[in-house]
Amino acid sequence: MNTDKFLNKLDYSLDLIKLIEIYKSVYRNNRFTFEENNKSFSQRVINVTFKYSVKEYNRYFGNVWVKLGFDYNDIKDKMVDHVYMINGKVIAIDTNEGVESPIPKESLGNCFYYDKTTHRYSVYEYKIKTIRTTRELRKDLYHKGFYCDGIKFIRFKRSSGAARVGKCLFIDEKLYSKIHKWELCKLKINEGDELDLAAFEAYISLTSSSIIDTLYIDPKSILVVNDYESTFKEDALVTRIVDGELHTNDETVELSNSIWDGQSLMDISLFGDYQDKGMLLLRNQFFKSCCFNCNIQKWFKDNGIENLEQLNGQTIADDISQIKLITTPSSIKYLKFGELEQWLTSITPIFGVVKYEKKTHYLDGNLVRCHYQLINSLQMTKKEVKKLIEPSFNYLEMIKNDPVILRHYIKYTGNTDMELSDPLTYKSDITYKLLGLNDKFTQTKMYDLFKKDIITSYKKNLREGHLFLNGNYSTICGNPIEMLYQAIGKFDGTSQIGIGKVHTTRFKYNKTILGSRSPHICQCNIWLPLNSSNEMIDKYMNSTNEIIYINSIGESVLDRLSGAD
């Protein structure tokens, strides 16, 4: 089989895990995939892009045009002087190669002609008749499916990202009913039912998200508490359209924050091999949430919570000791279509781990590379800019003059897990390892050339605004202690962190820090909170330097950071 035809990748996901299981039950074998060149291939799922319409003549390999109904592979050896004809009509024609004896103009028809200046055939693409448009093809394949290699394929699903570019997955018809039943979680949707189809398609595709691992979480561990909307008034510059023109005025407006949107708290005992992480981004059927490392059972014990009746939420647990994950309806997309109890009793206990927080690659997470959008947003004076870039220039001088600094820079801008026993695959790997083996390597021409390339690349990054700053990329956790209070019915809307404050172990306390949304999409995406100590967060949250705890009760931080999601 020609594996070069396999152009797309099906990520490791909950869908893939389930598909392999279903394939085995349907076909009674383990041949969902086959191996070649240390890669796994499958013929049971096809990604269709709908880029091309069906025309009277269709393009192959860029410059060969073949009449509809003919396979190029069957006729390519029959072409004479770059054209193949049957009964005086063009069946295939190559418009890229020089022609020795062109056929008569009449035989070329309306779509092709011979260019005397290039001595090649050419094509009037606009004259080629369209048999089926991409819209018609999509509608036809969605309803009828298609055959490929003797397998009947029918429409499977598409994520919101794939929908934006028109892609859609098709699946072996024999596998569809079981995988569809699994992804629906006992939802009953009949033809003609009113349904937010765009949202539904996006949510059933959550299980197709690429994951790095799985975690076992018993649905009885889940406690669902109500979301909380913080509504308040704030002075703002408001721009409105008045008589067709934009007008900006000072106004007092009412704002509302959903303070735990897409957030969950998860007991450290569920983190498995990731207990040293501050958060895990999890996926399951109709579920996506950023789950923060928390001491939930300790919280219950310290607050005298000994039975389920003391909790303020919904669960199917049998005992208080089972509660290990606190979430809200905003993380459970199933509630847009069905009931919570049905979801809790239907989901698989295997959750997919999409990612966790990570340090930056620079100086063991102590430096972060800035971007020009943030620099422009700060509107600094020339003197302030000079002060901002001074550490980056100083670091450049150290790279030039100190091989130890250069080696350190290579390590943290490349493979941070590099070991001397690893294979030598890149020039930076070789340089890094040779510098660790022999100091005299710095006297070689190879070292000088490599250092020159590093310096050139470094300067290029500086010109693009990629300055080194004391900072990191932090994942936001909103009002976690308030969420714990909500779970036991003692949350009264009061902020535990405090307005204008944050808590992170990455920076010194009682210092104002600069927060910038990433990606930075507008000038307002900057924030100057005060980093403060917080004994309760330190006691009940298991944090890392890459987690920042914020308050969004009574302040407009979420609007300032464009939703902060």
C-alpha positions as CSV (number, residue, x, y, z in Angstrom):
1,M,0.0,0.0,0.0
2,N,1.2,3.5,-0.9
3,T,1.4,5.2,2.6
4,D,2.3,8.5,0.9
5,K,-1.4,8.9,0.3
6,F,-2.0,9.1,4.1
7,L,-1.8,12.9,4.4
8,N,-3.6,13.5,7.7
9,K,-3.1,12.6,11.3
10,L,-5.6,11.2,13.8
11,D,-4.4,12.4,17.1
12,Y,-4.2,10.1,20.2
13,S,-7.5,10.9,21.8
14,L,-10.4,9.4,23.7
15,D,-12.1,8.9,20.3
16,L,-9.1,6.9,19.0
17,I,-9.0,4.8,22.2
18,K,-12.7,4.0,21.8
19,L,-12.5,3.4,18.0
20,I,-9.8,0.8,18.5
21,E,-12.0,-1.0,21.1
22,I,-15.1,-0.8,18.8
23,Y,-13.2,-2.0,15.8
24,K,-12.1,-5.1,17.7
25,S,-15.6,-5.9,18.8
26,V,-17.0,-5.4,15.2
27,Y,-14.3,-7.1,13.1
28,R,-13.0,-9.6,15.8
29,N,-9.4,-8.6,15.1
30,N,-6.8,-6.0,16.1
31,R,-6.1,-4.6,12.6
32,F,-7.6,-1.1,13.1
33,T,-4.1,0.1,12.2
34,F,-1.2,-1.3,10.4
35,E,2.5,-0.5,11.0
36,E,5.0,0.8,8.4
37,N,8.3,2.6,9.0
38,N,7.5,2.9,12.7
39,K,4.3,4.7,12.0
40,S,0.7,3.5,12.5
41,F,-1.8,3.9,9.6
42,S,-5.6,3.3,9.5
43,Q,-8.0,3.0,6.6
44,R,-11.1,3.4,8.8
45,V,-11.2,7.2,9.1
46,I,-10.8,9.7,6.3
47,N,-10.5,13.5,6.5
48,V,-12.3,15.2,3.7
49,T,-11.5,18.8,2.9
50,F,-14.0,19.7,0.1
51,K,-11.4,21.9,-1.6
52,Y,-12.3,20.9,-5.1
53,S,-15.4,20.8,-7.2
54,V,-16.0,18.1,-9.8
55,K,-15.4,19.4,-13.3
56,E,-15.6,18.1,-16.9
57,Y,-11.7,18.0,-16.7
58,N,-10.0,17.7,-13.3
59,R,-6.4,18.5,-12.5
60,Y,-3.9,15.8,-11.5
61,F,-0.4,16.6,-10.1
62,G,-0.7,20.3,-10.9
63,N,-0.6,20.3,-14.7
64,V,-2.3,17.2,-16.0
65,W,-6.0,17.5,-16.9
66,V,-8.0,14.3,-17.1
67,K,-11.6,14.0,-18.3
68,L,-14.2,13.0,-15.7
69,G,-14.7,9.3,-15.6
70,F,-11.1,8.3,-16.3
71,D,-8.3,7.4,-13.9
72,Y,-5.0,9.0,-14.7
73,N,-3.1,5.9,-13.4
74,D,-4.9,3.8,-16.1
75,I,-4.1,6.1,-19.0
76,K,-0.8,7.9,-18.2
77,D,1.2,5.3,-20.1
78,K,-1.1,5.7,-23.1
79,M,-0.3,9.4,-23.6
80,V,1.5,10.3,-26.8
81,D,3.3,13.6,-27.0
82,H,1.6,14.6,-23.7
83,V,-2.0,14.0,-24.9
84,Y,-4.3,11.0,-24.9
85,M,-7.4,10.9,-27.1
86,I,-10.4,8.7,-27.8
87,N,-12.5,9.1,-30.9
88,G,-11.0,12.5,-31.5
89,K,-11.7,13.9,-28.0
90,V,-9.1,14.9,-25.4
91,I,-9.1,12.5,-22.5
92,A,-5.9,13.6,-20.8
93,I,-3.5,16.4,-21.5
94,D,-0.3,17.6,-19.9
95,T,0.1,21.4,-19.9
96,N,3.6,21.5,-18.4
97,E,5.8,19.7,-21.0
98,G,7.0,20.8,-24.5
99,V,5.1,19.4,-27.4
100,E,6.7,18.2,-30.7
101,S,3.7,17.7,-32.9
102,P,0.6,19.5,-31.5
103,I,-2.8,18.1,-32.4
104,P,-5.2,20.2,-34.5
105,K,-7.0,23.1,-32.8
106,E,-10.4,21.5,-33.5
107,S,-9.4,18.4,-31.5
108,L,-8.4,20.5,-28.5
109,G,-12.0,21.7,-28.1
110,N,-13.0,24.8,-26.2
111,C,-11.0,24.2,-23.0
112,F,-7.4,23.8,-24.4
113,Y,-5.1,25.5,-26.9
114,Y,-1.6,25.2,-28.1
115,D,0.7,28.1,-27.1
116,K,3.2,28.6,-29.9
117,T,5.6,30.7,-27.8
118,T,6.1,28.1,-25.1
119,H,5.4,25.1,-27.4
120,R,3.1,23.7,-24.7
121,Y,-0.6,23.0,-24.4
122,S,-2.5,25.4,-22.2
123,V,-5.9,25.6,-20.6
124,Y,-8.8,28.0,-20.3
125,E,-9.8,27.0,-16.8
126,Y,-12.9,29.3,-16.8
127,K,-14.3,27.4,-19.7
128,I,-14.2,24.0,-18.0
129,K,-17.7,23.0,-17.1
130,T,-18.5,22.4,-13.4
131,I,-20.4,19.2,-12.9
132,R,-20.7,19.4,-9.1
133,T,-19.9,22.4,-6.9
134,T,-18.2,21.9,-3.5
135,R,-21.5,22.8,-1.8
136,E,-23.3,20.1,-3.8
137,L,-20.5,17.6,-3.1
138,R,-20.7,18.3,0.6
139,K,-24.5,17.8,0.7
140,D,-24.3,14.6,-1.3
141,L,-21.5,13.0,0.8
142,Y,-23.1,14.1,4.1
143,H,-26.3,12.2,3.1
144,K,-25.0,9.3,1.1
145,G,-21.4,8.8,2.1
146,F,-18.9,7.3,-0.3
147,Y,-16.8,4.1,-0.9
148,C,-13.0,4.0,-0.7
149,D,-11.0,0.8,-1.0
150,G,-14.2,-1.2,-0.8
151,I,-15.2,0.4,2.5
152,K,-18.4,2.4,2.9
153,F,-17.7,5.7,4.7
154,I,-20.3,8.0,6.2
155,R,-20.1,11.4,8.0
156,F,-18.5,11.2,11.5
157,K,-17.8,14.5,13.1
158,R,-15.9,17.8,12.8
159,S,-14.5,20.1,15.5
160,S,-15.2,23.8,15.5
161,G,-11.7,24.4,14.2
162,A,-12.2,22.0,11.3
163,A,-15.6,23.6,10.5
164,R,-13.9,26.9,10.0
165,V,-11.9,25.5,7.1
166,G,-14.5,23.1,5.8
167,K,-13.0,19.8,6.9
168,C,-15.0,16.8,8.1
169,L,-14.1,13.3,9.3
170,F,-15.8,10.3,7.6
171,I,-15.7,6.9,9.2
172,D,-16.2,3.2,8.3
173,E,-20.0,2.8,8.4
174,K,-19.7,-0.4,10.4
175,L,-18.1,1.5,13.3
176,Y,-20.3,4.5,13.3
177,S,-23.3,3.4,15.3
178,K,-21.3,2.3,18.3
179,I,-19.0,5.3,18.5
180,H,-22.0,7.6,18.0
181,K,-23.9,6.0,20.8
182,W,-20.9,6.3,23.0
183,E,-20.3,10.0,22.3
184,L,-24.0,10.9,22.9
185,C,-24.0,9.6,26.5
186,K,-27.6,8.4,26.2
187,L,-28.8,11.7,24.7
188,K,-31.9,11.1,22.6
189,I,-32.0,13.3,19.6
190,N,-34.6,12.6,17.0
191,E,-34.9,13.9,13.4
192,G,-36.8,17.2,13.5
193,D,-35.8,18.1,17.1
194,E,-34.7,21.7,17.6
195,L,-31.0,21.7,18.2
196,D,-28.1,24.2,18.3
197,L,-26.2,22.1,15.7
198,A,-23.0,24.2,15.6
199,A,-22.6,23.9,19.4
200,F,-23.6,20.2,19.4
201,E,-21.0,19.4,16.7
202,A,-18.3,21.2,18.7
203,Y,-19.1,19.5,22.0
204,I,-19.2,15.9,20.6
205,S,-15.8,16.6,19.1
206,L,-14.3,17.3,22.5
207,T,-13.3,13.6,22.8
208,S,-11.3,14.0,19.5
209,S,-8.9,16.5,21.2
210,S,-5.3,15.5,21.2
211,I,-4.3,14.2,24.6
212,I,-1.0,13.2,26.2
213,D,-2.4,10.8,28.8
214,T,-5.5,9.5,30.5
215,L,-6.7,9.6,34.1
216,Y,-9.2,7.4,35.9
217,I,-11.9,9.6,37.6
218,D,-15.0,7.9,39.0
219,P,-18.1,9.9,38.2
220,K,-19.0,9.5,41.8
221,S,-16.1,11.8,42.6
222,I,-17.7,14.7,40.9
223,L,-19.6,17.5,42.8
224,V,-21.3,20.1,40.6
225,V,-21.9,23.5,42.2
226,N,-23.6,26.5,40.7
227,D,-21.6,29.0,38.7
228,Y,-21.5,32.5,40.2
229,E,-22.0,35.8,38.3
230,S,-20.4,38.8,39.9
231,T,-22.4,41.9,38.7
232,F,-21.1,45.4,39.5
233,K,-20.8,48.9,38.1
234,E,-17.6,50.5,36.9
235,D,-16.5,53.7,35.2
236,A,-15.4,53.1,31.6
237,L,-14.8,54.7,28.2
238,V,-17.7,53.5,26.1
239,T,-17.8,53.7,22.4
240,R,-21.2,53.6,20.7
241,I,-22.5,54.1,17.1
242,V,-24.6,57.3,17.1
243,D,-26.1,58.4,13.7
244,G,-23.7,56.2,11.9
245,E,-20.6,57.6,13.7
246,L,-18.5,56.3,16.5
247,H,-18.7,58.3,19.8
248,T,-16.7,57.7,22.9
249,N,-17.8,59.0,26.3
250,D,-17.2,58.4,30.0
251,E,-20.0,56.3,31.4
252,T,-20.8,54.1,34.4
253,V,-21.6,50.6,33.0
254,E,-22.8,47.4,34.5
255,L,-20.4,44.4,34.1
256,S,-20.8,40.8,34.9
257,N,-18.1,38.1,35.4
258,S,-18.7,34.3,35.5
259,I,-15.9,33.8,38.0
260,W,-15.4,30.0,37.6
261,D,-16.1,29.7,33.9
262,G,-14.5,26.4,32.6
263,Q,-12.7,25.9,35.9
264,S,-12.6,22.9,38.3
265,L,-10.9,22.0,41.5
266,M,-9.5,18.5,41.7
267,D,-8.0,16.7,44.7
268,I,-4.3,15.9,44.5
269,S,-5.1,12.2,44.9
270,L,-6.6,12.2,41.4
271,F,-3.6,13.7,39.7
272,G,-1.7,10.4,39.5
273,D,1.7,10.9,37.9
274,Y,1.0,14.7,37.7
275,Q,0.8,15.5,41.4
276,D,3.7,18.0,41.0
277,K,1.6,20.0,38.5
278,G,-0.7,22.8,39.4
279,M,-3.3,22.2,36.7
280,L,-4.5,19.6,34.1
281,L,-6.6,20.5,31.2
282,L,-9.1,17.6,30.9
283,R,-11.5,16.3,28.3
284,N,-14.3,13.8,28.3
285,Q,-17.7,13.4,26.7
286,F,-19.3,16.9,26.7
287,F,-16.8,18.0,29.3
288,K,-13.8,20.3,29.1
289,S,-12.3,22.0,32.1
290,C,-9.1,23.4,33.5
291,C,-8.7,21.4,36.8
292,F,-6.5,22.9,39.5
293,N,-4.6,20.9,42.1
294,C,-6.4,21.2,45.4
295,N,-6.7,19.6,48.8
296,I,-10.5,19.1,48.7
297,Q,-10.7,16.4,51.4
298,K,-8.5,18.4,53.7
299,W,-10.9,21.4,53.2
300,F,-13.9,19.2,54.1
301,K,-12.2,17.9,57.2
302,D,-11.1,21.4,58.4
303,N,-14.6,22.7,57.9
304,G,-16.4,19.8,59.7
305,I,-18.0,18.4,56.5
306,E,-18.7,14.8,57.2
307,N,-21.7,13.8,55.1
308,L,-23.1,14.6,51.7
309,E,-26.1,16.5,53.1
310,Q,-23.7,19.3,54.1
311,L,-22.6,19.9,50.5
312,N,-24.1,22.6,48.3
313,G,-24.3,20.9,44.9
314,Q,-25.3,17.8,43.0
315,T,-23.5,14.5,43.0
316,I,-24.1,10.7,42.7
317,A,-21.5,9.9,45.4
318,D,-22.4,7.5,48.2
319,D,-20.0,9.0,50.8
320,I,-18.2,12.4,51.4
321,S,-14.8,10.7,51.0
322,Q,-15.6,10.1,47.4
323,I,-15.8,13.8,46.4
324,K,-12.5,14.6,44.6
325,L,-13.5,17.0,41.8
326,I,-15.6,20.2,42.2
327,T,-16.8,21.7,38.9
328,T,-19.7,23.9,37.6
329,P,-22.2,23.7,34.8
330,S,-20.0,25.9,32.6
331,S,-17.6,22.9,32.2
332,I,-20.3,20.4,31.4
333,K,-21.6,21.1,27.9
334,Y,-24.1,18.2,28.2
335,L,-26.4,20.4,30.3
336,K,-27.3,22.3,27.2
337,F,-29.0,19.2,25.9
338,G,-29.7,16.9,28.8
339,E,-29.8,16.3,32.6
340,L,-26.8,16.2,34.9
341,E,-27.6,12.9,36.5
342,Q,-27.9,11.2,33.1
343,W,-24.5,12.6,32.2
344,L,-22.9,11.5,35.5
345,T,-24.2,7.9,35.0
346,S,-23.2,7.8,31.3
347,I,-19.7,9.2,31.0
348,T,-16.7,7.0,30.8
349,P,-14.4,7.2,33.9
350,I,-11.4,7.7,31.6
351,F,-10.6,11.4,31.2
352,G,-8.1,12.7,28.7
353,V,-5.2,14.9,29.8
354,V,-4.7,17.6,27.1
355,K,-1.8,19.5,28.8
356,Y,-0.5,20.9,32.0
357,E,1.4,24.1,32.9
358,K,5.0,24.3,31.8
359,K,8.0,26.5,32.5
360,T,9.4,28.7,29.8
361,H,12.5,27.4,28.0
362,Y,14.7,30.2,29.2
363,L,16.9,30.0,32.3
364,D,14.8,27.2,33.9
365,G,11.6,29.2,33.6
366,N,13.0,32.5,35.0
367,L,12.9,34.4,31.8
368,V,10.1,34.8,29.2
369,R,10.4,36.3,25.7
370,C,8.3,39.4,25.2
371,H,6.5,40.4,21.9
372,Y,6.1,43.6,20.1
373,Q,2.3,43.8,20.8
374,L,3.0,44.1,24.5
375,I,5.8,46.7,24.0
376,N,3.5,48.8,21.9
377,S,0.7,48.5,24.5
378,L,3.0,49.9,27.2
379,Q,3.6,53.2,25.3
380,M,7.0,53.7,26.9
381,T,9.3,56.7,26.4
382,K,12.6,56.2,24.6
383,K,14.4,56.2,28.0
384,E,12.1,53.5,29.3
385,V,12.6,51.4,26.2
386,K,16.3,51.6,26.6
387,K,16.0,50.4,30.2
388,L,13.7,47.6,29.1
389,I,16.1,46.2,26.5
390,E,19.3,46.7,28.6
391,P,19.2,43.1,30.1
392,S,18.8,41.6,26.7
393,F,21.8,43.5,25.4
394,N,23.8,42.5,28.4
395,Y,22.9,38.9,27.8
396,L,23.9,39.2,24.2
397,E,27.4,40.4,25.3
398,M,27.7,37.4,27.6
399,I,26.8,35.0,24.8
400,K,29.5,36.6,22.7
401,N,32.2,36.3,25.3
402,D,31.4,33.4,27.6
403,P,31.1,29.8,26.2
404,V,29.4,28.7,29.4
405,I,26.6,31.3,28.8
406,L,26.3,30.2,25.2
407,R,26.0,26.6,26.2
408,H,23.3,27.5,28.8
409,Y,21.5,29.5,26.1
410,I,21.5,26.6,23.7
411,K,20.1,24.2,26.3
412,Y,17.1,26.4,27.2
413,T,16.2,27.5,23.7
414,G,16.4,24.0,22.4
415,N,15.9,20.6,24.1
416,T,15.7,21.1,27.8
417,D,16.0,17.4,28.4
418,M,19.2,17.1,26.4
419,E,21.7,14.5,27.8
420,L,25.2,13.6,26.8
421,S,24.0,10.1,25.7
422,D,21.4,11.4,23.3
423,P,21.8,11.0,19.6
424,L,23.5,13.9,17.8
425,T,20.7,15.2,15.5
426,Y,21.1,19.0,15.3
427,K,24.0,21.4,15.1
428,S,23.0,22.9,18.4
429,D,22.9,19.4,20.0
430,I,26.5,18.7,18.8
431,T,27.8,22.1,20.0
432,Y,26.1,21.7,23.4
433,K,27.6,18.3,24.0
434,L,31.1,19.2,22.7
435,L,31.2,22.2,24.9
436,G,30.5,19.9,27.9
437,L,33.2,17.5,26.9
438,N,36.2,19.7,26.0
439,D,36.8,23.4,26.5
440,K,39.2,23.5,23.5
441,F,36.2,23.2,21.2
442,T,35.8,26.9,21.6
443,Q,39.0,27.4,19.6
444,T,37.5,25.7,16.5
445,K,36.1,27.2,13.3
446,M,32.8,25.2,13.8
447,Y,32.3,26.9,17.2
448,D,33.0,30.4,15.7
449,L,30.5,29.8,12.9
450,F,27.9,28.4,15.2
451,K,28.3,31.4,17.6
452,K,27.9,33.8,14.7
453,D,24.6,32.1,13.7
454,I,23.4,32.2,17.3
455,I,24.2,35.9,17.6
456,T,22.5,36.7,14.2
457,S,19.4,34.8,15.3
458,Y,19.4,36.6,18.7
459,K,19.6,40.0,17.1
460,K,16.8,39.2,14.7
461,N,14.6,38.2,17.6
462,L,15.4,41.5,19.4
463,R,14.4,43.5,16.3
464,E,11.1,41.7,16.3
465,G,10.4,42.7,19.9
466,H,11.3,39.3,21.4
467,L,13.1,40.7,24.5
468,F,14.0,38.5,27.5
469,L,12.1,39.6,30.6
470,N,11.8,38.4,34.2
471,G,8.5,36.5,33.9
472,N,6.6,33.5,32.7
473,Y,3.4,32.2,31.1
474,S,0.9,31.6,33.9
475,T,-2.4,29.8,33.9
476,I,-5.2,31.7,35.6
477,C,-7.2,30.2,38.4
478,G,-10.1,32.4,39.5
479,N,-11.2,32.7,43.1
480,P,-10.5,29.1,44.2
481,I,-11.2,29.5,47.9
482,E,-14.5,31.0,47.1
483,M,-15.3,27.9,45.0
484,L,-14.5,25.7,48.0
485,Y,-16.8,27.8,50.1
486,Q,-19.5,27.4,47.4
487,A,-19.2,23.7,47.7
488,I,-20.1,23.8,51.4
489,G,-22.8,26.5,51.1
490,K,-20.8,29.2,52.8
491,F,-20.0,31.5,49.9
492,D,-21.6,34.9,50.2
493,G,-20.2,36.7,47.2
494,T,-17.2,38.2,49.1
495,S,-13.8,38.1,47.6
496,Q,-11.2,36.2,49.6
497,I,-8.3,37.4,47.5
498,G,-9.3,41.0,47.3
499,I,-9.9,43.5,44.5
500,G,-6.8,44.4,42.6
501,K,-4.8,41.5,44.1
502,V,-3.4,38.3,42.8
503,H,-1.4,35.4,44.4
504,T,1.5,33.7,42.7
505,T,4.7,32.2,44.1
506,R,6.6,33.2,41.0
507,F,7.1,36.8,42.2
508,K,7.8,38.6,45.5
509,Y,4.8,39.6,47.6
510,N,3.6,43.2,48.0
511,K,5.0,44.0,44.5
512,T,2.9,45.3,41.6
513,I,3.4,43.0,38.6
514,L,2.5,43.4,34.9
515,G,0.0,40.9,33.5
516,S,-0.5,40.6,29.8
517,R,-3.0,38.4,28.0
518,S,-1.5,35.8,25.7
519,P,-2.3,36.0,22.9
520,H,-2.2,39.7,23.2
521,I,-5.0,40.9,21.0
522,C,-5.5,44.6,21.9
523,Q,-3.8,47.4,23.8
524,C,-6.2,47.0,26.8
525,N,-4.9,43.5,27.5
526,I,-2.6,44.7,30.3
527,W,-3.2,44.6,34.0
528,L,-1.2,45.8,37.1
529,P,-2.3,43.8,40.1
530,L,-0.6,43.6,43.5
531,N,0.9,40.2,44.2
532,S,0.0,39.4,47.8
533,S,0.5,36.5,50.2
534,N,-2.5,34.2,50.8
535,E,-2.3,31.6,53.6
536,M,-5.6,29.9,52.6
537,I,-4.5,29.4,49.0
538,D,-1.1,28.1,50.1
539,K,-2.9,25.7,52.5
540,Y,-5.6,24.3,50.2
541,M,-4.2,24.8,46.6
542,N,-1.1,22.9,45.4
543,S,0.5,25.6,43.3
544,T,3.5,26.0,41.0
545,N,5.2,29.1,39.8
546,E,3.2,28.8,36.6
547,I,-0.2,29.2,38.3
548,I,-1.6,32.7,39.2
549,Y,-4.7,33.0,41.4
550,I,-6.8,36.1,40.6
551,N,-10.0,37.7,41.8
552,S,-12.8,38.6,39.3
553,I,-15.4,39.5,41.9
554,G,-16.3,43.2,41.6
555,E,-13.5,44.1,39.2
556,S,-13.2,44.1,35.4
557,V,-10.2,41.9,35.0
558,L,-12.0,39.5,32.6
559,D,-13.1,42.3,30.4
560,R,-9.6,43.8,30.5
561,L,-8.1,40.5,29.4
562,S,-10.7,39.8,26.7
563,G,-12.3,37.0,28.7
564,A,-8.9,35.5,29.8
565,D,-9.7,32.2,28.1
